[in-house]
Amino acid sequence: MFAAGAVPGLLWAIACGGDDAPADANNQTSFQVTSDSDATGHRHVLTVMCGDLAGGDVRYTSSESAQHTHMVTMTRDELGRIAAGETVTKTITDGHAHTWTIMRPSTAC
């Protein structure tokens, strides 16, 4: 049997998920996009900052993989299209090719 006041606390924990997840997933300030793999099988990740979606051109540095990174430039138009919910595809050919299919997840920005 529960002591007085124990049940409301239990219900609150269940209603809030009872874990360490963010209280509101819609407050994400960035999102990540993984490239396709090249002929050697490696991939790279880009982190797009939500604040960049309303600005000018931005040059991102990918994650390091296979001992290198790539520079990916997103234009103001491309960032605006992503902010509007469209998908933008970027292919970078810097020694070898990688393609990122970039779209803003519903939980970000």
N, C-alpha and C positions, 0 to 999 in steps of 0.2 A: 504494500500500500504506500502511496506517495504522501510525503509530508505536505502540509499546506504550502502552496506557492510553487511546488515542484513541477506540476503539470504545465502551467503556462510557460515556464522556461524550456521545458522539453518541446512543446509545440513551437516555440520561437526557433529553436535550433533546427527543427525539421523544416520549417517554412523557409529558413534562410539557407538551406542546403547542408548546414552542419559541417562544412569543410572550410578550407582556407582559400577557396576560389575568390576572385575579385567580386565585390558586391554587385557591380554592374559591368558586364562584359562589353557594353557599348561604349565604354570610356577608353578603349584602346587608342593609343596615340600613334601607333605604327602597325604595319603588317609586313609579313615576309612572303617572298615569292621565290620558288626554287626553279632553276633553269632545267631545260632538258639535258640529257647527258650527251657528251661528244663521243667520238669514236673510241676514246680510251675508257669511257664509262664514268667519268667524274662529272659532278654538278657543282653549281654555285648558288648562293642565296643572296637576294637583294632585300634590304630593309627599307621600305618606303615610309617616310614620316608623314602623318596626316597633315601637318602644317604646310608641307610642300605642295599639297594638291591645289592650293589657291594662289600659288606664287608663280614665279618665272621658271626658267630652265634650271634643272638641277642635275648635277653629275654625281652618281652614286658609285661607290666602290663595292664590288661583290665580296662575299666571303672568300677566304682562301681555301683552295682545294688543289691538289696535285701541285703544290708549292707555287701557286700564282693566284692573282686576282684579276678581275676585269673592271674596266670603267664603263658605266652605262649612263648615257645622257638622256634624260627625259625632257622633252620640250614643254613649254607652258600649255600648249594645245593638248598634248598627250596627257599631262597631269589633270587638266580640266575634264577631259573625257573620262578618265578613271574616276574622278570625283563625282561625275554624273552617272556612274554605274556602268559605263562601257568597258570593254576589254581592249587592251592595247598589247600588241605583240612586238617585242624588240629582239632583233637578232644582232649579235655582236660577232664580228669576225676579226679577232685579234690573235693571229697565229692559228686559231681554230675557232669553230663557231659554237655559240650557245644561243638558245632562244628562251626568252622569258615570256610567258603569257600572264599579263598583269591585270588583275581586277581587284577592286576593293571589296573585302569581305563585309558582310552585313554587320559584323560585330566591331568594325573599325570605323573611326572617323565619324 
